[in-house]
Amino acid sequence: MLLFLLYDVLSRLEGLGFLRVFRYTSTRILAAALTSLLISFLLGPWFIERLKEAQMGQQVRDDGPESHKKKAGTPTMGGSLILLALVIPTILWCDLSNTFVWVTLAVTVGFGLVGFADDYLKVSKKNTKGLSGKLKLLWQFAIAGAAITYLFTSGTFDPDIRTRLMIPFTDFQRVQVELPLWLYIAFASVVVVGCSNAVNLTDGLDGLAIGPVVINAGTFLVFAYLAGTQTVISLSGDGRTVAEYLRIAHVNGAAELSIYCAAMVGAGLGFLWYNTYPASVFMGDVGSLSLGGGIGMLAVATKNELTLLIVGGLFVVEALSVMIQVGSYKLRKKRVFRMAPIHHHFELKGWQEPKIIVRFWIISVLLALLALGTLKVR
């Protein structure tokens, strides 16, 4: 929206030619991050007070750690603020003719609505159940499946790379793993829904989920920009795009998603200001499901579905801990962990909450660096 106004309209006027700088993706990345951060900071206190007035208080599990009982009543559904601070800058600073942006926003907002319904039921009924797990998954797969089917059948993707998997640490131009279209759509849908629920499971301590979300968004900002940029590198007289030089998939138009990523980084950092220990507000499912779904879509759109296992490794471990715990109890009537997800296991072992949070953030940073390392080790 602002791209059209500043670049296509005002920059043509005498004396305003300097506004042409907004045609550069890098400029709009910075603008989106600052805009989302500003929205979070300005609206945060007002938004938290409105949640308190509406008595949107967190419901705490009865079987959870004893230290969590003091968190009962803390305002939840703060993810609505994250969504606002993410969607508005994306629309303001992105090229609105870009299909990748709209499909990713559709999944983000759609999953946010599912999370909102879940949170509202929890608050209104004063329990921790909300929507049934089956109903949530049904809606998530319906939204993700519809969005991905449109993305892969609308001509947005180059047919030569559309259904090819990019294997980390391998040359995309040489190692070719291609799936049938229907199988790739199903696989991509599982990636998006799985990532969404993994972030949701991670959101159990103050700031634990939003920190890795910001780190993941920053990592995918790099992936999206490199995959989609048209910049040509000239080495020994040969002109190659950045993607060709790095031997990764070149996805025409994916660079606009780096602006979405920047908005997620800004929105996440702004929310962390209020969500850091001891939290003044929780994001709730409206935040965790939508952010996880957005990260999953970034992985699909940039052809980094398998690399997501690395950069989002912390979310993977959290989800696996729940699956292992449930499976072990059903098969052997024994628990592997003191409590799942795994961050609660460390709590019950005596680790202080801030120590768990910071250490998990450090792990997320290391995983992000390892994921970025896949760009060169090919």
C-alpha positions as CSV (number, residue, x, y, z in Angstrom):
1,M,0.0,0.0,0.0
2,L,2.7,2.5,1.1
3,L,5.0,1.1,-1.6
4,F,2.5,2.2,-4.3
5,L,2.0,5.6,-2.7
6,L,5.7,6.4,-1.9
7,Y,7.3,4.9,-5.0
8,D,4.8,4.8,-7.8
9,V,3.0,8.1,-7.0
10,L,4.9,10.6,-4.8
11,S,8.5,9.7,-6.0
12,R,7.5,11.0,-9.5
13,L,6.8,14.5,-8.1
14,E,9.6,17.1,-8.3
15,G,11.7,17.2,-5.2
16,L,10.5,13.8,-3.9
17,G,12.7,11.5,-6.0
18,F,14.5,10.3,-2.9
19,L,11.3,8.2,-2.1
20,R,12.4,5.8,-4.8
21,V,14.5,4.2,-2.1
22,F,11.4,2.4,-1.1
23,R,11.5,0.2,-4.2
24,Y,14.3,-1.7,-2.5
25,T,13.3,-4.7,-0.5
26,S,16.0,-4.0,2.1
27,T,14.5,-0.5,2.8
28,R,11.0,-2.0,3.3
29,I,12.4,-4.8,5.5
30,L,13.7,-2.1,7.9
31,A,10.5,-0.1,7.6
32,A,8.3,-3.2,8.4
33,A,10.4,-4.1,11.4
34,L,10.2,-0.6,12.9
35,T,6.5,-0.2,12.1
36,S,5.6,-3.5,13.8
37,L,7.8,-2.7,16.8
38,L,6.2,0.8,17.1
39,I,2.6,-0.7,17.0
40,S,3.5,-3.2,19.7
41,F,5.0,-0.6,22.0
42,L,2.3,2.0,21.5
43,L,-0.7,-0.4,21.8
44,G,0.8,-2.8,24.3
45,P,-0.2,-1.1,27.6
46,W,-3.7,-0.2,26.3
47,F,-4.3,-3.7,25.0
48,I,-3.3,-5.4,28.2
49,E,-5.6,-3.1,30.2
50,R,-8.5,-4.0,27.9
51,L,-7.8,-7.7,28.4
52,K,-7.8,-7.2,32.2
53,E,-11.1,-5.3,32.0
54,A,-12.6,-8.1,29.9
55,Q,-11.3,-10.6,32.5
56,M,-9.4,-12.5,29.8
57,G,-7.3,-14.4,32.4
58,Q,-5.1,-17.4,31.8
59,Q,-6.5,-20.8,33.0
60,V,-3.7,-22.9,34.6
61,R,-3.5,-26.7,34.4
62,D,-4.2,-28.5,37.7
63,D,-1.5,-31.1,37.0
64,G,1.2,-28.5,36.2
65,P,4.1,-27.3,38.2
66,E,3.1,-25.6,41.5
67,S,4.9,-22.4,40.6
68,H,2.5,-21.8,37.7
69,K,-0.6,-21.4,39.9
70,K,0.4,-17.8,40.7
71,K,0.1,-17.1,36.9
72,A,-3.6,-17.8,37.0
73,G,-5.6,-14.7,35.9
74,T,-2.7,-13.2,33.9
75,P,-4.2,-11.6,30.7
76,T,-4.1,-14.0,27.8
77,M,-4.9,-13.7,24.1
78,G,-2.1,-11.2,23.7
79,G,-1.4,-12.9,20.4
80,S,-4.1,-10.7,18.9
81,L,-1.7,-7.8,19.4
82,I,1.0,-9.7,17.7
83,L,-1.2,-10.4,14.7
84,L,-2.2,-6.8,14.5
85,A,1.5,-5.7,14.6
86,L,2.4,-8.3,12.0
87,V,-0.4,-7.9,9.5
88,I,-0.6,-4.1,9.3
89,P,3.1,-3.5,8.5
90,T,3.1,-6.4,6.0
91,I,0.2,-4.9,4.1
92,L,1.7,-1.4,4.3
93,W,5.2,-2.3,3.0
94,C,4.8,-5.4,0.8
95,D,4.0,-5.5,-2.9
96,L,0.3,-6.4,-2.7
97,S,0.4,-8.1,-6.1
98,N,2.6,-10.8,-4.6
99,T,0.8,-14.2,-4.2
100,F,3.2,-15.5,-1.6
101,V,2.4,-12.6,0.8
102,W,-1.3,-13.1,0.6
103,V,-1.3,-16.9,1.0
104,T,1.0,-16.6,4.0
105,L,-1.1,-13.9,5.5
106,A,-4.2,-16.0,4.9
107,V,-2.8,-19.0,6.8
108,T,-1.5,-16.7,9.6
109,V,-4.8,-15.0,10.2
110,G,-6.8,-18.3,9.6
111,F,-4.8,-20.1,12.2
112,G,-5.1,-17.1,14.5
113,L,-8.9,-17.3,14.3
114,V,-8.8,-21.0,15.2
115,G,-6.6,-20.0,18.2
116,F,-8.9,-17.2,19.1
117,A,-11.9,-19.5,19.3
118,D,-9.9,-21.9,21.4
119,D,-8.8,-19.2,23.8
120,Y,-12.2,-17.7,24.1
121,L,-13.8,-21.0,25.0
122,K,-11.1,-21.6,27.7
123,V,-11.7,-18.1,29.2
124,S,-15.5,-18.2,29.0
125,K,-15.8,-21.7,30.4
126,K,-13.0,-21.2,33.0
127,N,-11.2,-24.4,32.0
128,T,-8.1,-25.4,30.0
129,K,-9.9,-27.5,27.3
130,G,-11.2,-25.1,24.7
131,L,-11.8,-26.6,21.2
132,S,-11.3,-30.3,20.9
133,G,-7.9,-31.4,19.5
134,K,-9.6,-33.1,16.5
135,L,-11.6,-30.0,15.6
136,K,-8.6,-27.7,15.8
137,L,-6.6,-30.1,13.5
138,L,-9.5,-30.3,11.1
139,W,-9.7,-26.5,10.7
140,Q,-5.9,-26.2,10.5
141,F,-5.6,-28.8,7.8
142,A,-8.5,-27.3,5.9
143,I,-6.9,-23.8,6.0
144,A,-3.4,-25.0,5.2
145,G,-4.5,-27.5,2.5
146,A,-6.6,-24.8,0.7
147,A,-3.8,-22.2,0.8
148,I,-1.1,-24.6,-0.3
149,T,-3.2,-26.1,-3.1
150,Y,-3.9,-22.6,-4.4
151,L,-0.2,-21.7,-4.1
152,F,1.0,-24.8,-6.0
153,T,-1.7,-24.8,-8.7
154,S,-2.0,-21.1,-9.5
155,G,1.2,-20.8,-11.5
156,T,3.0,-19.0,-8.7
157,F,5.8,-21.5,-8.6
158,D,8.2,-22.3,-11.4
159,P,7.0,-25.8,-12.6
160,D,10.7,-27.0,-12.6
161,I,11.0,-26.6,-8.8
162,R,7.4,-26.7,-7.7
163,T,7.3,-30.2,-6.2
164,R,11.0,-30.7,-5.6
165,L,12.4,-31.0,-2.1
166,M,15.6,-29.1,-1.2
167,I,17.8,-31.4,1.0
168,P,19.9,-29.5,3.5
169,F,23.7,-29.5,2.8
170,T,23.2,-30.7,-0.8
171,D,23.3,-29.0,-4.2
172,F,19.7,-28.2,-5.2
173,Q,20.7,-28.2,-8.9
174,R,22.1,-31.7,-8.7
175,V,20.2,-33.5,-6.0
176,Q,16.7,-33.8,-7.3
177,V,14.0,-35.3,-5.1
178,E,10.6,-34.8,-6.7
179,L,7.2,-35.8,-5.3
180,P,3.8,-36.1,-7.0
181,L,1.8,-32.9,-6.7
182,W,-0.9,-34.4,-4.4
183,L,1.8,-35.9,-2.1
184,Y,3.8,-32.6,-2.0
185,I,0.6,-30.7,-1.1
186,A,-0.2,-33.2,1.7
187,F,3.4,-33.1,2.9
188,A,3.5,-29.3,2.9
189,S,0.2,-29.2,4.8
190,V,1.7,-31.5,7.5
191,V,4.7,-29.2,7.7
192,V,2.5,-26.1,8.3
193,V,0.1,-27.7,10.8
194,G,2.9,-29.5,12.6
195,C,4.9,-26.3,13.0
196,S,1.9,-24.5,14.3
197,N,1.2,-27.0,17.0
198,A,4.9,-27.4,17.9
199,V,5.0,-23.6,18.6
200,N,1.8,-24.0,20.6
201,L,3.3,-26.7,22.8
202,T,6.5,-24.6,23.3
203,D,4.4,-21.7,24.7
204,G,4.4,-22.8,28.3
205,L,6.8,-20.4,30.1
206,D,7.1,-16.6,30.0
207,G,8.8,-15.7,26.7
208,L,9.8,-19.2,25.9
209,A,8.0,-19.5,22.6
210,I,8.2,-15.9,21.3
211,G,12.0,-15.8,21.6
212,P,12.6,-18.7,19.2
213,V,9.8,-17.4,17.0
214,V,11.7,-14.2,16.5
215,I,14.9,-16.2,15.8
216,N,13.1,-18.4,13.3
217,A,11.6,-15.3,11.6
218,G,15.0,-13.7,11.3
219,T,16.5,-16.8,9.8
220,F,13.7,-17.2,7.2
221,L,14.1,-13.5,6.4
222,V,17.6,-14.4,5.1
223,F,16.3,-17.5,3.3
224,A,13.4,-15.6,1.6
225,Y,15.6,-12.8,0.5
226,L,18.3,-15.0,-0.9
227,A,15.8,-17.4,-2.6
228,G,13.8,-14.6,-4.2
229,T,16.3,-11.8,-5.0
230,Q,17.1,-11.1,-8.6
231,T,20.6,-9.7,-7.7
232,V,23.2,-11.1,-10.1
233,I,26.7,-12.0,-8.9
234,S,29.4,-11.8,-11.6
235,L,32.3,-14.2,-11.0
236,S,34.8,-14.8,-13.7
237,G,32.5,-13.0,-16.1
238,D,29.5,-15.3,-15.6
239,G,26.4,-13.7,-14.3
240,R,24.4,-15.8,-11.7
241,T,21.7,-15.0,-9.3
242,V,22.4,-15.3,-5.6
243,A,20.3,-18.5,-5.5
244,E,22.3,-20.0,-8.3
245,Y,25.6,-19.1,-6.7
246,L,24.5,-20.7,-3.3
247,R,23.0,-23.6,-5.2
248,I,19.6,-23.2,-3.5
249,A,16.1,-23.0,-5.1
250,H,15.4,-19.7,-6.8
251,V,11.7,-18.8,-6.0
252,N,10.7,-15.8,-8.0
253,G,8.7,-13.4,-5.8
254,A,9.7,-15.0,-2.5
255,A,11.9,-12.0,-1.5
256,E,8.7,-10.1,-0.6
257,L,8.2,-12.6,2.3
258,S,11.4,-11.2,3.9
259,I,9.2,-8.1,4.7
260,Y,6.6,-10.3,6.4
261,C,9.5,-11.9,8.3
262,A,10.8,-8.5,9.4
263,A,7.3,-7.6,10.6
264,M,7.2,-10.9,12.6
265,V,10.5,-10.0,14.2
266,G,9.4,-6.6,15.2
267,A,6.0,-7.8,16.5
268,G,7.7,-10.6,18.4
269,L,10.2,-8.3,20.0
270,G,7.5,-5.8,20.9
271,F,5.4,-8.5,22.5
272,L,8.4,-9.9,24.4
273,W,8.8,-6.6,26.2
274,Y,5.5,-7.5,28.0
275,N,5.8,-11.3,27.9
276,T,9.3,-11.6,29.4
277,Y,9.5,-13.1,32.9
278,P,7.4,-12.4,34.9
279,A,4.9,-12.0,32.1
280,S,2.3,-9.2,32.1
281,V,0.4,-11.0,29.2
282,F,0.4,-14.4,27.5
283,M,0.0,-14.8,23.7
284,G,-2.5,-17.7,24.0
285,D,-3.3,-20.0,21.1
286,V,-4.3,-17.0,18.9
287,G,-0.6,-16.1,18.9
288,S,1.2,-19.5,19.0
289,L,-1.0,-21.2,16.3
290,S,-0.8,-18.2,13.9
291,L,2.9,-17.6,14.3
292,G,3.7,-21.3,14.0
293,G,1.5,-21.5,10.9
294,G,3.3,-18.5,9.4
295,I,6.7,-20.0,10.0
296,G,5.6,-23.2,8.4
297,M,4.4,-21.3,5.3
298,L,7.7,-19.6,5.1
299,A,9.4,-22.9,5.0
300,V,7.1,-24.2,2.2
301,A,7.3,-21.0,0.1
302,T,11.1,-20.8,0.3
303,K,11.6,-24.6,-0.3
304,N,13.1,-25.1,3.2
305,E,10.6,-27.6,4.5
306,L,13.4,-30.0,5.7
307,T,15.7,-27.1,6.8
308,L,12.8,-26.2,9.2
309,L,13.7,-29.3,11.2
310,I,17.0,-27.6,12.0
311,V,16.1,-23.9,12.5
312,G,12.9,-24.9,14.3
313,G,14.7,-27.8,16.1
314,L,13.6,-26.5,19.5
315,F,9.9,-26.7,18.5
316,V,10.6,-30.2,17.1
317,V,12.0,-31.4,20.4
318,E,9.1,-29.9,22.4
319,A,6.6,-31.7,20.1
320,L,8.6,-35.0,20.2
321,S,8.7,-34.9,24.0
322,V,4.9,-34.9,24.1
323,M,4.6,-37.7,21.5
324,I,7.2,-39.8,23.3
325,Q,5.5,-39.3,26.7
326,V,2.0,-40.1,25.4
327,G,3.2,-43.1,23.4
328,S,5.3,-44.5,26.3
329,Y,2.4,-44.2,28.7
330,K,-0.1,-45.8,26.4
331,L,2.2,-48.7,25.6
332,R,4.1,-49.2,28.9
333,K,2.1,-47.3,31.4
334,K,5.4,-45.5,32.2
335,R,6.5,-41.9,31.7
336,V,9.8,-41.0,30.1
337,F,9.8,-37.4,31.4
338,R,8.5,-36.1,34.7
339,M,6.1,-33.9,32.6
340,A,5.7,-33.0,29.0
341,P,6.4,-30.8,27.1
342,I,10.1,-31.1,28.0
343,H,10.4,-27.6,29.5
344,H,8.1,-28.7,32.3
345,H,10.4,-31.7,32.9
346,F,13.3,-29.4,33.6
347,E,11.1,-27.3,35.9
348,L,10.2,-30.3,38.0
349,K,13.9,-31.2,38.1
350,G,14.5,-27.9,40.0
351,W,15.6,-25.5,37.2
352,Q,14.4,-22.0,37.7
353,E,12.0,-20.7,34.9
354,P,14.3,-17.9,33.7
355,K,17.2,-20.4,33.4
356,I,15.2,-22.7,31.2
357,I,14.0,-19.9,29.0
358,V,17.4,-18.3,28.4
359,R,19.0,-21.7,27.8
360,F,16.3,-22.7,25.3
361,W,16.8,-19.3,23.5
362,I,20.6,-20.1,23.3
363,I,19.8,-23.5,21.7
364,S,17.5,-21.8,19.2
365,V,20.2,-19.3,18.2
366,L,22.7,-22.1,17.7
367,L,20.2,-24.1,15.6
368,A,19.6,-20.9,13.5
369,L,23.3,-20.5,12.9
370,L,23.5,-24.2,11.8
371,A,20.6,-23.7,9.5
372,L,22.2,-20.7,7.9
373,G,25.4,-22.8,7.5
374,T,23.5,-25.0,5.1
375,L,23.7,-22.1,2.6
376,K,27.4,-22.6,2.1
377,V,28.0,-26.2,3.0
378,R,26.8,-27.8,-0.2
